[in-house]
């Protein structure tokens, strides 16, 4: 009976494996969120989001986006050399960041206008290094279809984060508990993902300087175009968060960060899992047929069927749900959530499909779109500040403009897939 209930297609089984791990991993922070919001203040969450924003911006370029190329070669020998290339780039960037923080520490604190973040700036280089390593490990495991290992590492990371944040929170350790939980859990997740590679001594022995240089040149479009696209995408979200803390307050950012954390989970949970498997399946289809049309259409249909009813129901209950679950103090976050649900739904559908650009080598298109997204976000924030709009009104403008832009990009992707 149980066997009959299992998905028959390999795609569905792989999605289920990743979703199971991600579901458990995401259920843990959701489950402890009502406790965390009573142990930590909105300001603490705002400081965590500020730290994550800084590290995410640099983390997005930690491998010069060569991690995306790990999926493309037919030979594992080429893939492991791209992995080595990503490791070298990550190490160099992290070391440079450490030097910059030591030299310009006071300047950075002044620019951010927040003395409490000052001590944690020294940990930015470590966070970026862990992020870069996680990226290349994640894509290499994805290439090898080690979905179970990815799922276990995701759960492991979530458990460690929860234990540290709760423990330090009960001891009234402040924002240190939130940030240290992020850092330590990332380190252990990397160790878990590394297991699948370090045991393959034959493959590791094929890493060579000549191969690394040759592959760096072969896939040069990734740092040339995709790097800037990824950076623009990250800046759209995380530089916006930094500006919110500067133009409004770090407490406002704390409320908004809870919305991002919880409403972004469906994208990480379902959309992310589907996107991982879609990348693998579409790459395989491209190699065999020269097209990604079949995989694209099937994935788009799945995302719409799952996302539409889920976000529609959430829209009508989210404000009261936030107030009940996290305390009346957090009701304002529920108001922000209600405003932004349409954008989160559209993002949930479109984001997993954007990897089509890398598969079809439309890296320039992706870069152009991401820069457009970044400019739109910056324009909205600038005009909102100039017109002195309340933050809620700023959210209304963001949701309307960015949602329309996402739909336009989906139209462009679909157009290229059909060709």
PADOKOL-188986 format. One record per residue: z, y, x of N, C-alpha, C in turn; residue in three letters; residue number from 1. Coordinates in steps of 0.001 Angstrom, whole numbers, plus 500000, padded with zeros to 6 digits. Layout:
BEGIN
Z;Y;X;Z;Y;X;Z;Y;X;ALA;NUM
...
//
This chain:
BEGIN
500000;498794;500830;500000;500000;500000;500000;501258;500866;UNK;1
500847;501253;501910;500952;502410;502796;499645;502628;503546;UNK;2
498999;501511;503946;497737;501618;504669;496660;502269;503825;UNK;3
496699;501991;502501;495702;502568;501599;495848;504079;501482;UNK;4
497084;504559;501670;497338;505990;501548;496937;506772;502798;UNK;5
496752;506056;503912;496392;506725;505154;494949;507239;505090;UNK;6
494687;508429;505650;493315;508956;505649;492367;508004;506364;UNK;7
491159;507867;505823;490188;506946;506402;489394;507574;507542;UNK;8
489059;508845;507432;488255;509479;508476;489122;509858;509672;UNK;9
488493;509824;510853;489220;510176;512074;489659;511634;512031;UNK;10
488798;512510;511498;489130;513937;511382;490426;514121;510604;UNK;11
490511;513478;509429;491687;513622;508570;492931;513035;509229;UNK;12
492768;511909;509935;493926;511306;510613;494443;512225;511719;UNK;13
493523;512829;512462;493932;513726;513544;494603;514987;513003;UNK;14
494038;515521;511917;494659;516688;511276;496053;516331;510785;UNK;15
496189;515147;510173;497489;514716;509655;498510;514568;510773;UNK;16
498078;514037;511913;498987;513875;513050;499517;515222;513519;UNK;17
498601;516182;513705;499015;517512;514149;499846;518222;513090;UNK;18
499440;518078;511830;500162;518745;510750;501564;518190;510593;UNK;19
501714;516880;510785;503042;516274;510672;503982;516853;511722;UNK;20
503492;516897;512972;504304;517466;514038;504588;518934;513822;UNK;21
503556;519679;513435;503717;521116;513228;504583;521408;512012;UNK;22
504469;520561;510970;505295;520744;509771;506771;520632;510118;UNK;23
507103;519587;510875;508492;519401;511286;508939;520554;512169;UNK;24
508069;520930;513102;508404;522008;514032;508605;523338;513310;UNK;25
507770;523620;512314;507884;524874;511580;508987;524834;510538;UNK;26
509317;523633;510058;510394;523510;509080;511744;523878;509695;UNK;27
511865;523632;510979;513139;523915;511664;513434;525415;511687;UNK;28
512512;526276;512192;512813;527723;512150;512929;528273;510737;UNK;29
512166;527700;509786;512301;528137;508394;513701;527792;507888;UNK;30
514135;526575;508225;515454;526123;507765;516606;526937;508330;UNK;31
516467;527354;509585;517579;528095;510206;517451;529600;510030;UNK;32
516311;530078;509511;516119;531525;509344;517218;532191;508513;UNK;33
517659;531590;507382;518757;532212;506628;520045;532339;507436;UNK;34
520219;531443;508423;521397;531533;509291;521166;532601;510356;UNK;35
519972;532587;510935;519670;533557;511996;519744;534995;511500;UNK;36
519285;535239;510265;519315;536609;509736;520733;537082;509467;UNK;37
521680;536159;509473;523096;536530;509315;523826;536566;510651;UNK;38
523211;535980;511683;523799;536016;513024;523235;537163;513861;UNK;39
521981;537521;513572;521308;538579;514318;520908;539706;513377;UNK;40
520833;540899;513910;520487;542078;513110;518963;542279;513088;UNK;41
518464;543095;512148;517030;543442;512179;516619;544058;513516;UNK;42
517537;544797;514152;517231;545378;515462;517028;544288;516504;UNK;43
517853;543234;516462;517692;542106;517392;516319;541461;517228;UNK;44
515921;541251;515974;514613;540667;515719;513497;541616;516175;UNK;45
513743;542912;516033;512767;543888;516502;512601;543843;518009;UNK;46
513715;543696;518737;513656;543598;520200;512955;542317;520635;UNK;47
513231;541209;519932;512534;539956;520222;511024;540132;520034;UNK;48
510640;540770;518939;509219;540977;518650;508580;541882;519692;UNK;49
509329;542866;520179;508823;543753;521230;508580;542962;522513;UNK;50
509520;542088;522863;509372;541238;524055;508181;540294;523901;UNK;51
508077;539668;522736;506964;538747;522475;505633;539493;522503;UNK;52
505626;540721;521996;504391;541521;521994;503904;541767;523418;UNK;53
504823;542137;524294;504459;542411;525689;503941;541151;526371;UNK;54
504679;540048;526227;504288;538802;526892;503010;538216;526294;UNK;55
502809;538401;525007;501608;537861;524362;500346;538583;524817;UNK;56
500475;539886;525025;499319;540666;525492;498831;540131;526840;UNK;57
499773;539933;527766;499386;539417;529079;499116;537911;529033;UNK;58
499814;537214;528152;499595;535776;528017;498207;535447;527519;UNK;59
497611;536353;526755;496270;536106;526200;495193;536094;527276;UNK;60
495493;536690;528443;494509;536702;529531;495008;535900;530737;UNK;61
496080;535145;530552;496722;534450;531669;495801;533453;532354;UNK;62
494857;532850;531608;493902;531893;532190;492500;532473;532292;UNK;63
492361;533778;532056;491040;534420;531977;490175;533745;530923;UNK;64
490830;533087;529963;490212;532380;528827;489407;531152;529254;UNK;65
489599;530697;530484;488941;529467;530914;489497;528235;530202;UNK;66
490672;528360;529578;491229;527217;528857;490293;526742;527746;UNK;67
489521;527679;527166;488579;527309;526105;487437;526451;526641;UNK;68
487127;526593;527924;486040;525823;528518;486437;524383;528809;UNK;69
487718;524078;528766;488180;522714;529044;487556;521705;528079;UNK;70
487288;522125;526868;486744;521230;525848;485260;520925;526045;UNK;71
484535;521751;526768;483079;521711;526737;482398;520695;527654;UNK;72
482859;520455;528891;482134;519513;529762;482162;518085;529217;UNK;73
481116;517324;529538;481088;515921;529125;482004;515071;530011;UNK;74
482161;515473;531278;482971;514699;532228;484409;515228;532295;UNK;75
485368;514312;532311;486776;514703;532488;487015;515293;533871;UNK;76
486192;514890;534837;486317;515437;536188;486111;516946;536190;UNK;77
485145;517415;535416;484913;518855;535310;486061;519533;534564;UNK;78
486546;518880;533519;487628;519451;532715;488901;519647;533538;UNK;79
489234;518684;534397;490464;518798;535188;490334;519896;536239;UNK;80
489123;520141;536713;488918;521238;537665;489005;522598;536976;UNK;81
488563;522672;535728;488759;523902;534948;490248;524115;534699;UNK;82
490961;523023;534445;492419;523076;534286;493062;523673;535547;UNK;83
492644;523188;536706;493185;523686;537973;492860;525166;538163;UNK;84
491655;525562;537772;491261;526967;537843;492178;527828;536982;UNK;85
492459;527366;535772;493356;528094;534883;494753;528222;535460;UNK;86
495230;527170;536110;496565;527193;536726;496631;528239;537831;UNK;87
495604;528291;538663;495572;529262;539766;495586;530687;539232;UNK;88
494751;530952;538235;494671;532305;537659;496000;532702;537034;UNK;89
496624;531783;536307;497922;532059;535684;498976;532410;536720;UNK;90
499014;531662;537808;500008;531895;538864;499837;533269;539492;UNK;91
498588;533653;539747;498308;534951;540367;498703;536105;539437;UNK;92
498315;536009;538165;498632;537070;537203;500136;537211;537015;UNK;93
500840;536096;536929;502302;536123;536743;502992;536781;537933;UNK;94
502549;536454;539133;503135;537047;540338;502880;538554;540377;UNK;95
501686;538969;540003;501359;540405;539973;502238;541149;538974;UNK;96
502483;540539;537820;503340;541163;536807;504765;541329;537308;UNK;97
505260;540326;538028;506618;540395;538557;506764;541572;539516;UNK;98
505777;541743;540373;505795;542855;541327;505752;544200;540600;UNK;99
504893;544299;539587;504757;545545;538829;506051;545924;538119;UNK;100
506736;544935;537556;507990;545217;536846;509047;545733;537807;UNK;101
509143;545141;538992;510129;545589;539971;509822;547011;540459;UNK;102
508553;547327;540624;508173;548634;541158;508257;549737;540101;UNK;103
507813;549423;538868;507710;550456;537827;508660;550203;536655;UNK;104
509769;549558;536883;510688;549177;535804;511127;550375;534969;UNK;105
511607;551401;535613;512109;552573;534880;511006;553260;534073;UNK;106
509813;553278;534624;508680;553882;533921;508373;553116;532638;UNK;107
508374;551781;532719;508091;550955;531541;509150;551150;530456;UNK;108
510403;551263;530868;511486;551477;529903;511303;552813;529194;UNK;109
510890;553827;529948;510657;555155;529363;509504;555124;528373;UNK;110
508427;554456;528730;507254;554372;527850;507602;553647;526549;UNK;111
508370;552567;526660;508759;551795;525474;509862;552477;524675;UNK;112
510501;553458;525294;511545;554237;524628;512662;553347;524084;UNK;113
513033;552336;524882;514082;551418;524440;514780;550830;525666;UNK;114
515992;551283;525927;516724;550822;527108;517160;549359;526991;UNK;115
517362;548879;525760;517843;547507;525571;516824;546460;526009;UNK;116
515550;546819;526019;514518;545864;526430;514386;545817;527954;UNK;117
515000;546795;528627;514838;546934;530072;515174;545689;530867;UNK;118
516322;545080;530605;516753;543902;531368;515813;542728;531175;UNK;119
515197;542658;530005;514329;541515;529692;512921;541673;530242;UNK;120
512582;542847;530734;511255;543032;531321;511067;542165;532559;UNK;121
512175;541844;533254;512078;540998;534439;511658;539570;534094;UNK;122
511801;539193;532837;511443;537835;532411;510029;537753;531838;UNK;123
509336;538894;531787;507976;538904;531232;507045;538000;532037;UNK;124
507121;538073;533363;506224;537266;534205;506466;535772;533997;UNK;125
507732;535386;533793;508049;533972;533549;507460;533529;532219;UNK;126
507617;534371;531196;507081;534041;529870;505566;533924;529906;UNK;127
504908;534814;530644;503448;534771;530762;503005;533507;531490;UNK;128
503728;533139;532531;503400;531910;533273;503515;530687;532360;UNK;129
504605;530587;531611;504792;529462;530690;503697;529435;529622;UNK;130
503308;530616;529142;502252;530696;528124;500919;530215;528676;UNK;131
500586;530659;529885;499330;530251;530503;499264;528751;530725;UNK;132
500352;528173;531213;500398;526725;531443;500292;525972;530124;UNK;133
500967;526474;529103;500898;525823;527790;499473;525820;527256;UNK;134
498749;526905;527461;497371;527000;526963;496473;525929;527566;UNK;135
496498;525796;528888;495608;524818;529523;496062;523390;529238;UNK;136
497363;523165;529150;497859;521829;528805;497474;521454;527382;UNK;137
497583;522405;526483;497280;522167;525083;495810;521792;524888;UNK;138
494914;522539;525538;493491;522265;525390;493081;520965;526084;UNK;139
493717;520655;527198;493378;519395;527867;493841;518201;527036;UNK;140
495025;518293;526461;495509;517228;525568;494631;517115;524329;UNK;141
494154;518252;523847;493256;518255;522697;491938;517558;523042;UNK;142
491431;517830;524231;490191;517192;524683;490336;515675;524718;UNK;143
491486;515215;525207;491729;513775;525338;492194;513128;524032;UNK;144
492271;513937;522982;492724;513472;521666;494156;512924;521698;UNK;145
494989;513538;522538;496404;513172;522590;497157;513970;521527;UNK;146
496740;513819;520290;497317;514615;519212;498789;514288;518976;UNK;147
499136;513048;519187;500541;512657;519009;501424;513338;520044;UNK;148
500922;513439;521277;501678;514119;522327;501842;515605;522035;UNK;149
500787;516225;521518;500858;517645;521141;501888;517836;520039;UNK;150
501868;516930;519054;502807;517024;517930;504246;516885;518409;UNK;151
504493;515928;519289;505856;515719;519807;506333;516924;520616;UNK;152
505430;517494;521421;505803;518661;522218;506131;519855;521327;UNK;153
505395;519999;520232;505632;521097;519291;506998;520961;518636;UNK;154
507341;519731;518243;508654;519482;517635;509761;519730;518653;UNK;155
509577;519223;519863;510555;519367;520939;510849;520836;521201;UNK;156
509784;521635;521253;509920;523070;521493;510732;523738;520387;UNK;157
510462;523377;519151;511153;523980;518012;512626;523625;517986;UNK;158
512942;522377;518308;514338;521925;518304;515149;522690;519348;UNK;159
514605;522805;520551;515314;523498;521630;515503;524977;521291;UNK;160
514464;525597;520744;514581;527004;520333;515716;527177;519334;UNK;161
515775;526300;518341;516793;526391;517296;518197;526217;517860;UNK;162
518355;525238;518713;519682;524957;519293;520190;526154;520088;UNK;163
519349;526712;520927;519761;527840;521771;520027;529087;520932;UNK;164
519119;529407;520000;519297;530619;519197;520532;530537;518313;UNK;165
520795;529377;517740;521988;529217;516911;523259;529266;517756;UNK;166
523257;528573;518890;524448;528516;519744;524840;529898;520241;UNK;167
523859;530623;520785;524145;531961;521310;524474;532923;520165;UNK;168
523840;532715;519012;524107;533565;517856;525542;533454;517379;UNK;169
526055;532236;517319;527452;532039;516905;528427;532647;517916;UNK;170
527992;532727;519171;528822;533337;520213;528633;534846;520287;UNK;171
527814;535382;519339;527539;536820;519265;526880;537333;520545;UNK;172
525889;536569;521024;525209;536930;522262;524105;537943;522095;UNK;173
523843;538365;520860;522814;539377;520624;521412;538861;520860;UNK;174
520503;539776;521164;519088;539445;521284;518817;538430;522395;UNK;175
519745;538308;523337;519589;537339;524423;519405;535926;523917;UNK;176
520060;535594;522807;519914;534264;522239;518509;534011;521722;UNK;177
517921;535022;521096;516574;534883;520550;515537;534753;521663;UNK;178
515654;535584;522693;514661;535580;523771;514812;534350;524662;UNK;179
516034;534008;525033;516236;532841;525900;515796;531557;525209;UNK;180
515960;531485;523895;515486;530331;523151;513982;530168;523273;UNK;181
513260;531277;523207;511804;531258;523354;511395;530767;524744;UNK;182
512050;531298;525772;511666;530986;527149;511943;529534;527521;UNK;183
513168;529089;527245;513564;527736;527655;512788;526673;526892;UNK;184
512562;526890;525612;511829;525905;524814;510375;525782;525286;UNK;185
509765;526901;525696;508394;526866;526199;508307;526042;527477;UNK;186
509305;526182;528326;509329;525426;529575;509375;523919;529304;UNK;187
510246;523500;528394;510375;522073;528097;509142;521531;527378;UNK;188
508502;522341;526562;507266;521914;525891;506167;521659;526923;UNK;189
506112;522509;527949;505121;522315;529011;505362;521018;529771;UNK;190
506617;520731;530049;506958;519491;530753;506517;518278;529936;UNK;191
506701;518368;528616;506314;517262;527739;504799;517076;527710;UNK;192
504035;518162;527648;502572;518067;527607;501994;517634;528952;UNK;193
502705;517944;530028;502227;517588;531367;502238;516078;531595;UNK;194
503012;515376;530802;503177;513926;530964;501852;513189;530916;UNK;195
500950;513626;530027;499675;512924;529844;498724;513122;531021;UNK;196
498987;514134;531854;498096;514430;532977;498642;513893;534292;UNK;197
499923;514064;534516;500486;513718;535825;500423;512224;536119;UNK;198
500305;511397;535087;500223;509951;535297;498829;509492;535693;UNK;199
497830;510351;535504;496452;509996;535838;496128;510487;537251;UNK;200
496572;509728;538245;496406;510135;539641;494943;510146;540074;UNK;201
494152;509249;539493;492730;509182;539841;492018;510476;539439;UNK;202
492313;510934;538219;491694;512164;537729;492158;513366;538537;UNK;203
493437;513428;538859;493980;514547;539633;493379;514601;541035;UNK;204
493039;513447;541579;492464;513394;542928;491062;514000;542988;UNK;205
490439;514199;541832;489080;514734;541783;489035;516265;541750;UNK;206
490213;516880;541797;490257;518349;541871;489809;518788;543261;UNK;207
488847;519684;543294;488346;520161;544586;488007;521648;544505;UNK;208
488108;522298;545638;487826;523730;545717;486376;524024;545346;UNK;209
485464;523178;545815;484038;523378;545545;483755;523295;544046;UNK;210
484344;522288;543394;484152;522100;541955;484724;523276;541163;UNK;211
485894;523718;541560;486551;524832;540859;485680;526073;540903;UNK;212
485153;526388;542089;484307;527572;542239;483019;527429;541426;UNK;213
482415;526240;541479;481167;526003;540752;481360;526138;539247;UNK;214
482458;525595;538728;482726;525653;537290;483140;527056;536850;UNK;215
483804;527779;537749;484157;529173;537444;482894;530000;537229;UNK;216
481869;529715;538027;480590;530423;537888;479841;529952;536637;UNK;217
479871;528646;536382;479133;528079;535246;479628;528642;533920;UNK;218
480956;528778;533807;481541;529249;532548;482030;530698;532674;UNK;219
481305;531491;533437;481719;532868;533685;481721;533738;532425;UNK;220
481014;533300;531374;481000;534085;530139;482376;534156;529473;UNK;221
483232;533198;529790;484566;533224;529173;485407;534399;529683;UNK;222
485509;534617;531005;486202;535848;531441;485371;537107;531194;UNK;223
484053;536949;531147;483176;538110;530978;483217;538655;529557;UNK;224
483240;537766;528572;483210;538194;527176;484456;537768;526397;UNK;225
484774;536461;526458;485845;535920;525615;487215;536458;526009;UNK;226
487417;536712;527294;488694;537285;527733;488964;538598;527025;UNK;227
487952;539457;527006;488131;540776;526391;488261;540664;524879;UNK;228
487573;539668;524314;487713;539428;522877;489135;538981;522547;UNK;229
489661;538052;523366;491030;537575;523153;492058;538674;523359;UNK;230
491822;539502;524382;492741;540605;524645;492728;541604;523498;UNK;231
491540;541914;523000;491431;542846;521876;492125;542295;520639;UNK;232
491968;540985;520411;492616;540353;519266;494135;540417;519384;UNK;233
494627;540121;520568;496078;540161;520799;496610;541582;520691;UNK;234
495866;542538;521242;496282;543931;521148;496330;544401;519700;UNK;235
495403;543899;518878;495367;544296;517471;496694;544018;516790;UNK;236
497284;542876;517122;498555;542481;516505;499738;543044;517272;UNK;237
499774;542784;518575;500991;543051;519333;501129;544501;519793;UNK;238
500015;545162;520083;500131;546596;520377;500490;547346;519109;UNK;239
499996;546860;517977;500399;547440;516686;501915;547327;516510;UNK;240
502476;546172;516872;503930;545983;516775;504674;546949;517689;UNK;241
504162;547123;518899;504803;548059;519833;504777;549474;519265;UNK;242
503642;549868;518688;503515;551206;518114;504415;551385;516891;UNK;243
504597;550310;516115;505512;550382;514962;506927;550698;515440;UNK;244
507338;550061;516548;508685;550327;517075;508804;551751;517596;UNK;245
507705;552316;518105;507731;553673;518647;507632;554731;517553;UNK;246
506725;554519;516571;506447;555537;515559;507397;555464;514363;UNK;247
507916;554275;514093;508869;554128;512986;510254;553825;513574;UNK;248
510551;552563;513808;511813;552193;514463;511764;550723;514816;UNK;249
512624;550322;515735;512674;548906;516117;513243;548067;514966;UNK;250
514041;548696;514095;514570;547999;512914;513452;547712;511914;UNK;251
512564;548692;511702;511394;548469;510845;510555;547320;511393;UNK;252
510393;547297;512704;509672;546200;513344;510391;544883;513112;UNK;253
511726;544911;513105;512491;543688;512841;512206;543128;511467;UNK;254
512172;543996;510442;511827;543545;509087;510405;542978;509041;UNK;255
509478;543705;509642;508081;543295;509617;507865;542006;510406;UNK;256
508640;541815;511481;508494;540613;512304;508872;539353;511534;UNK;257
509859;539472;510628;510232;538311;509817;509081;537929;508889;UNK;258
508382;538933;508374;507202;538678;507535;506128;537969;508349;UNK;259
505847;538474;509541;504842;537855;510400;505225;536421;510752;UNK;260
506504;536234;510997;506989;534915;511411;506829;533887;510303;UNK;261
507176;534268;509083;507173;533306;507980;505794;533172;507327;UNK;262
505112;534280;507069;503792;534187;506451;502741;533709;507442;UNK;263
503016;533868;508720;502085;533349;509717;502203;531851;509914;UNK;264
503263;531255;509373;503474;529821;509560;502395;528945;508923;UNK;265
501904;529282;507713;500810;528454;507181;499596;528415;508103;UNK;266
499326;529526;508793;498211;529552;509738;498489;528639;510923;UNK;267
499730;528680;511420;500093;527820;512538;500217;526364;512102;UNK;268
500749;526167;510923;501018;524821;510427;499748;524091;510012;UNK;269
499029;524654;509065;497850;523983;508512;496572;524484;509184;UNK;270
496394;525813;509181;495188;526373;509772;495042;526026;511246;UNK;271
496158;526091;511977;496118;525756;513396;495762;524305;513645;UNK;272
496341;523402;512839;496061;521970;512986;494602;521670;512654;UNK;273
494134;522239;511557;492729;522040;511179;491816;522638;512244;UNK;274
492193;523808;512770;491388;524453;513800;491277;523629;515065;UNK;275
492382;522991;515483;492378;522134;516667;491368;521008;516517;UNK;276
491459;520313;515378;490584;519164;515150;489143;519623;514917;UNK;277
488982;520760;514230;487644;521313;514018;486959;521612;515349;UNK;278
487706;522150;516307;487169;522445;517631;486616;521178;518285;UNK;279
487429;520113;518216;487014;518852;518834;485809;518251;518115;UNK;280
485856;518238;516784;484785;517632;515996;483493;518448;516084;UNK;281
483620;519761;516017;482433;520619;516077;481774;520567;517456;UNK;282
482599;520470;518503;482058;520325;519860;481259;519032;519976;UNK;283
481801;517967;519426;481125;516663;519443;479823;516728;518645;UNK;284
479858;517358;517463;478660;517500;516638;477605;518325;517368;UNK;285
478038;519364;518061;477119;520216;518809;476411;519432;519910;UNK;286
477182;518581;520609;476613;517785;521687;475603;516762;521175;UNK;287
475860;516217;519976;475002;515166;519423;473802;515705;518664;UNK;288
473989;516800;517916;472929;517284;517023;472425;518684;517349;UNK;289
473184;519417;518185;472802;520792;518482;473254;521781;517430;UNK;290
474030;521314;516440;474495;522178;515353;475964;521914;515052;UNK;291
476626;522902;514426;478016;522736;513979;478131;522925;512468;UNK;292
476997;522889;511788;476945;523230;510365;477818;522320;509509;UNK;293
477732;521015;509716;478459;520058;508896;479971;520241;509050;UNK;294
480437;520339;510280;481870;520518;510538;482366;521848;509985;UNK;295
481562;522893;510143;481928;524229;509673;482121;524242;508158;UNK;296
481151;523738;507427;481219;523758;505964;482383;522932;505432;UNK;297
482598;521764;506024;483693;520896;505575;485045;521555;505833;UNK;298
485182;522209;506987;486455;522852;507338;486719;524068;506463;UNK;299
485691;524870;506200;485837;526039;505331;486304;525618;503934;UNK;300
485737;524567;503412;486110;524069;502087;487571;523642;502059;UNK;301
488013;522930;503093;489407;522476;503170;490372;523657;503194;UNK;302
490033;524664;503989;490906;525827;504122;491046;526585;502800;UNK;303
489958;526723;502060;489999;527419;500776;490808;526632;499742;UNK;304
490611;525337;499682;491316;524494;498709;492817;524516;498956;UNK;305
493210;524527;500220;494638;524522;500564;495251;525916;500422;UNK;306
494536;526938;500905;495121;528272;501000;495222;529053;499707;UNK;307
494197;528991;498868;494151;529835;497676;495331;529628;496733;UNK;308
495619;528410;496288;496752;528243;495362;498104;528520;496028;UNK;309
498221;528180;497299;499506;528358;498000;499888;529829;498107;UNK;310
498960;530657;498573;499250;532084;498732;499350;532794;497381;UNK;311
498614;532314;496382;498665;532926;495047;500056;532774;494433;UNK;312
500624;531588;494535;501974;531340;494002;503004;532175;494756;UNK;313
502862;532192;496086;503826;532906;496925;503854;534395;496614;UNK;314
502712;534963;496240;502609;536401;495978;503590;536865;494893;UNK;315
503798;536042;493873;504614;536447;492722;506126;536227;492938;UNK;316
506500;535510;493984;507924;535197;494155;508499;535657;495498;UNK;317
507644;536202;496373;508054;536384;497757;509179;537404;497931;UNK;318
509185;538517;497164;510228;539528;497364;511604;538977;497027;UNK;319
511730;538349;495857;513015;537773;495456;513409;536619;496373;UNK;320
512420;535891;496848;512682;534771;497746;513300;535238;499055;UNK;321
512794;536331;499610;513343;536884;500847;514783;537357;500637;UNK;322
515019;538074;499537;516361;538604;499271;517368;537475;499079;UNK;323
516944;536425;498393;517841;535287;498140;518110;534494;499410;UNK;324
517056;534213;500177;517187;533331;501334;517845;533998;502532;UNK;325
517529;535273;502774;517968;535915;504009;519034;536984;503806;UNK;326
519376;537250;502557;520375;538268;502283;519729;539529;501748;UNK;327
520472;540255;500929;519937;541457;500286;519466;542494;501301;UNK;328
520068;542489;502476;519687;543432;503531;518212;543267;503910;UNK;329
517666;542047;503705;516304;541741;504118;515299;541855;502969;UNK;330
515695;542428;501825;514767;542571;500700;513550;543425;501086;UNK;331
513768;544421;501917;512650;545277;502329;511572;544454;503031;UNK;332
511989;543390;503742;511000;542495;504367;510193;541767;503298;UNK;333
510842;541449;502171;510140;540827;501059;509089;541747;500462;UNK;334
509384;543041;500424;508403;544027;499940;507197;544063;500877;UNK;335
507472;544060;502190;506382;544035;503166;505544;542766;503007;UNK;336
506217;541650;502737;505524;540366;502604;504563;540375;501417;UNK;337
505032;540908;500290;504190;540961;499091;502927;541778;499350;UNK;338
503087;542868;500089;501944;543732;500382;500899;543029;501251;UNK;339
501363;542184;502158;500465;541640;503188;499932;540245;502895;UNK;340
500354;539608;501813;499910;538247;501505;498381;538113;501425;UNK;341
497642;539040;500784;496179;538889;500752;495556;538808;502143;UNK;342
496064;539604;503081;495532;539583;504442;495866;538266;505138;UNK;343
497080;537772;504945;497465;536502;505563;496615;535349;505029;UNK;344
496266;535391;503750;495414;534345;503174;494022;534369;503801;UNK;345
493424;535543;503873;492072;535651;504437;492081;535265;505915;UNK;346
493103;535680;506634;493233;535307;508039;493385;533790;508188;UNK;347
494139;533175;507283;494346;531724;507277;493010;530984;507180;UNK;348
492094;531511;506400;490790;530872;506195;489850;531133;507371;UNK;349
489822;532357;507863;488798;532752;508835;489144;532352;510267;UNK;350
490398;532520;510664;490762;532339;512078;490395;530966;512649;UNK;351
490698;529848;511957;490344;528548;512546;488848;528382;512789;UNK;352
488035;529133;512057;486585;528990;512156;485972;529854;513256;UNK;353
486742;530793;513797;486188;531702;514807;485863;530982;516112;UNK;354
486457;529800;516315;486176;529034;517533;484708;528615;517581;UNK;355
484012;528700;516441;482577;528400;516390;481801;529251;517389;UNK;356
482257;530469;517614;481566;531352;518560;481562;530778;519973;UNK;357
482706;530204;520395;482777;529611;521722;481900;528355;521815;UNK;358
481928;527542;520758;481152;526308;520774;479659;526605;520851;UNK;359
479212;527612;520099;477792;527980;520074;477437;529036;521117;UNK;360
478414;529296;522018;478217;530254;523108;477830;531643;522608;UNK;361
478437;532032;521486;478251;533379;520939;479451;534251;521338;UNK;362
479765;534194;522631;480962;534871;523122;480875;536389;522973;UNK;363
479684;536932;523121;479516;538376;523022;479802;538860;521604;UNK;364
479349;538077;520609;479615;538422;519210;481112;538451;518945;UNK;365
481814;537440;519454;483264;537389;519282;483951;538570;519927;UNK;366
483492;538946;521112;484074;540085;521811;483872;541374;521020;UNK;367
482667;541572;520519;482370;542783;519763;483230;542876;518505;UNK;368
483377;541751;517814;484179;541754;516595;485651;542041;516894;UNK;369
486170;541428;517943;487580;541619;518284;487856;543055;518691;UNK;370
486932;543674;519406;487123;545078;519774;487066;545971;518538;UNK;371
486188;545599;517601;486148;546338;516343;487463;546222;515592;UNK;372
488048;545016;515587;489341;544793;514933;490432;545629;515583;UNK;373
490440;545648;516903;491425;546429;517651;491300;547926;517333;UNK;374
490067;548435;517334;489847;549856;517048;490261;550210;515620;UNK;375
490024;549302;514684;490442;549540;513300;491962;549647;513197;UNK;376
492676;548712;513825;494137;548751;513799;494661;550043;514413;UNK;377
494127;550409;515577;494595;551613;516248;494286;552862;515426;UNK;378
493125;552872;514784;492744;554028;513957;493675;554174;512760;UNK;379
493996;553043;512148;494894;553068;510987;496275;553576;511376;UNK;380
496804;553055;512482;498136;553472;512935;498136;554955;513298;UNK;381
497080;555403;513992;497001;556811;514401;496934;557725;513179;UNK;382
496056;557389;512224;495900;558230;511035;497162;558217;510176;UNK;383
497815;557072;510105;499057;556972;509329;500139;557859;509929;UNK;384
500202;557877;511254;501175;558733;511920;500814;560203;511724;UNK;385
499525;560507;511821;499066;561893;511654;499347;562408;510237;UNK;386
499128;561531;509231;499346;561911;507834;500796;561705;507399;UNK;387
501626;561172;508331;503049;560916;508077;503243;559997;506866;UNK;388
502441;558940;506823;502561;557965;505736;503787;557097;505930;UNK;389
504485;556743;504852;505564;555750;504954;504977;554418;505401;UNK;390
505823;553563;505958;505324;552303;506511;504673;551424;505439;UNK;391
505205;551453;504213;504630;550647;503131;503194;551073;502848;UNK;392
502935;552383;502854;501582;552865;502624;500646;552487;503774;UNK;393
501184;552501;504972;500404;552061;506131;499988;550604;505973;UNK;394
500903;549766;505489;500583;548364;505250;499463;548206;504224;UNK;395
499487;549016;503177;498431;548953;502162;497052;549207;502770;UNK;396
496978;550210;503639;495704;550534;504283;495268;549399;505211;UNK;397
496224;548867;505996;495921;547763;506912;495357;546566;506154;UNK;398
496009;546189;505054;495599;545009;504288;494186;545186;503740;UNK;399
493902;546335;503163;492580;546557;502563;491467;546555;503611;UNK;400
491649;547322;504673;490592;547492;505679;490382;546211;506489;UNK;401
491462;545618;506970;491342;544446;507840;490856;543220;507066;UNK;402
491272;543088;505808;490787;541972;504982;489267;542033;504825;UNK;403
488752;543222;504546;487309;543399;504406;486587;543080;505713;UNK;404
487209;543437;506816;486594;543189;508125;486549;541701;508445;UNK;405
487607;540983;508098;487640;539523;508292;486532;538843;507484;UNK;406
486361;539266;506240;485332;538671;505383;483937;538945;505927;UNK;407
483747;540101;506494;482458;540432;507113;482188;539510;508301;UNK;408
483206;539234;509094;483033;538353;510248;482736;536920;509807;UNK;409
483387;536471;508729;483092;535139;508190;481619;535054;507793;UNK;410
481104;536110;507216;479685;536169;506850;478796;536035;508094;UNK;411
479157;536709;509180;478371;536634;510410;478410;535238;511019;UNK;412
479596;534627;511043;479719;533276;511595;478860;532295;510806;UNK;413
478968;532372;509488;478201;531477;508621;476698;531662;508841;UNK;414
476298;532877;509061;474876;533191;509297;474369;532510;510572;UNK;415
475171;532575;511633;474772;531958;512903;474815;530427;512821;UNK;416
475786;529885;512088;475876;528430;511931;474640;527889;511218;UNK;417
474186;528586;510188;472987;528150;509454;471741;528183;510323;UNK;418
471681;529130;511259;470540;529199;512157;470512;528023;513125;UNK;419
//
